[in-house]
Amino acid sequence: MTSLGLNAAGATKAELALAFRAGWLKHVGVALGGASGAAIVLGAYQILRSEPEKSFALLEAWGPVFLVAIVAIFVVGKFLDGLNATVRESFTVIASGLQDSAAAAGRTADALTRLADQGGRQAEQVERLAIYAAQEFPQVYERFDRQDAALGKLAESVNAIATHLTAKGGSDGTGGT
């Protein structure tokens, strides 16, 4: 079982590199958001400075819907930023759970390997006992054969004594006593 490498030492390889991706995306988002906001503010400032009457006329022509749209874009941007943070946190929690699961699977594999090794040792002990018993059985059978022969001789001797006593004692059945 140990040849499978289940009990190999070392950390589990269930790490996810979310920190790099999330950090990279965050920097790009901040750069694009900051650059876009700066471009809009700078463009509006340039228009207001160079041609104030046209810019107020444009603002008056667009009306309050333009200002509401700008505020809505800002609010939606903040909402999406919060959603992005929530999704990032969710992926972090999922990655942590996967790491814990991988570590638990590693511990389970180690425990199963130890259990298999223990079972292997017990199987080896049973095999040794079986070999020992197989080696001892012929000697046990030889002892039984010798005991059978000795009991056979003893039975013949007892029969011979009984026959001798019966023949010597006569017909009264007392056996000569």
Summary of the structure (lengths in Angstrom):
residues: 177
radius of gyration: 50.0
end to end distance: 80.1
largest distance: 163.5
contacts: 353
relative contact order: 0.08
helix: 86%
strand: 0%
